[in-house]
Structures are given as C-alpha cells and as structure tokens.
Amino acid sequence: MRKAQIGFILGTPFCGSTIFARALATRPDTFDLGEVDRLSIMGENSFRLDVEQACETCAAKKQRCPVFDPDHLSQLRLIDRPSGLYDLVERHCGARTILDGSKHAYWLRKMMADPAVASRARAILLVRHPAPYIARFAQANGHLEPFAALLQGAENWRSTYMDLLRSLFACQTKFIILRLDQFRADPDAVARYAAEFLGTDCAMTGGQLSNSATHTIGGNPDLAARTPLQDTTTIFSESFDTSADQRAAMQFTPGLSDLAVNVFGFKLA
C-alpha cells in the first residue's frame, strides 16, 4: 500500500506558510500538520507548545481540539524514527498527502535522514521578498534599536534561505521555489502548481480559502480561526516600498542581494 506523500513547506518566519498550507489543504485527502517541531514533546523548537495547547486555534477558544487530541499527540513520545510521525498522522486522518510546515532546515535534515521519509518527500521553498520581511521582523522585535533590528532581519533572511538551500541539496530533496508575491497575485494557479508537484490536487478557486476553521500546530492562529470565506489576495499585503534604512540594511548584508536577485528573481531597487 502506498504511503502518504510528505510535503515540507520551508521558509523564514512571516513567509506566509500558514495561508499557503491552508490553500493546499482544501481537499480532504491533504492534511496540514502545521509546525509540528514546535510540540514540546518533540524537543526541537525553542517556541514550544504543550500537547494541551498544540492547536492554537482551539487554545485561543479554550476548547479541546477535535483533530489534535492531546491523548493522540501523546503517542508521539513512543515514536522511535522520523517516519513514525507521518505514519501516525496517516493512520489518524487517512491523508494521502501530509504537509509539514515546520519550515526549518534542521528539521528537514533530521526528517530526511530517515530513508522511509526521504523516499516519499518533496519540498516547497516559500520565499518572501526581503524588504517586507525585514520590516515585519523589526516590528516583531521592537525591543531592539530600529536599525539594528533591520540589520538582524536582513541577516536572518539571508542566512535562513542559504541554510535551507544547502540542506535541500545535501538531502537531495526534490523541491520547487515559490514566491509569496506570486502566490498573492495568482493564488489559484500557484496553489494548483504546488499541489501537482506534491502529487495531489487543489480545490481552491477564485482565491477563496475554506470557510471552516483549520486545526494546525503553530502557525498563525488569527488566520486559522477565521471562519468566513476569505480571499487570499486581501488577507495579507506586500509592500515593496523600502525606506532608506531598509535599503541600507539589505546592502550591508553580504550575499543578500545576490541571493534575492540572481536566485529568487526579486528586484531590490
């Protein structure tokens, strides 16, 4: 019997992975696992979630999650190999495709070290333009001096994508690169392309997400909790208007311009 396909969604924080995974998981045979590395019982991510609050959507509503039941998640403690995680999810939900949005290079390397994962895994590298990313990073790190925050954000953007690219090639993972601005411009086409790459299908039309609340580990709980039909083109916006300080931060970060322009095809001017 064919095992479920595993799709890793990789990128920086604030790269749009939550909304992108939600777009891909519009069919019942595609399951969005979310940022599973954040579970405290996995012992990996510093932003740890207890099994009682694994689903941030349900945690915000102070209710027991019908999908990520704490008793069910506790079984993860018994897993002795990476593939056991996805086998457990497959038995639980019957998914044909499992999306893992943990995003980080270290997690990809750990999972891909298991041949039973590597043989059925593909990856999507989701890339956000560095200008809006470093602006969002600085906003989230208001305790830092403003220009220092921009510089740190630029360095995080560069180092994260360099590490991810090195890991993808080292693990010999089949992957595609998708840009967040392209997804926003034509969500249906980009989502269908990604789904086809993962060997599944995408039921999203007109840029509309599912009208039911999603249950995923970590991610963006504000987005996951939205229940009315939402247009992906209005949920988030991208501004490429950069300040002098943002331009300086990008210019002062070695390798950022080359990566953004020559690898990902962005314009920085």
Secondary structure, DSSP 8 states (H G I E B T S, - for coil): ----EEEEEE--TTSSHHHHHHHHTTSTTEEEEE-GGGBGGGT--SS-B-GGG-BHHHHHHT---SSS-HHHHGGGGG--SHHHHHHHHHHHH--SEEEEEEE-HHHHHHHHTSHHHHTTEEEEEEE--HHHHHHHHHHHTTTS-HHHHHHHHHHHHHHHHHHHHHHHHHTT-EEEEEEHHHHHHSHHHHHHHHHHHTTS-----TTB--SS----BSS-HHHHT--S--BHHHH--------HHHHHHHHTSTTHHHIIIIIT-----
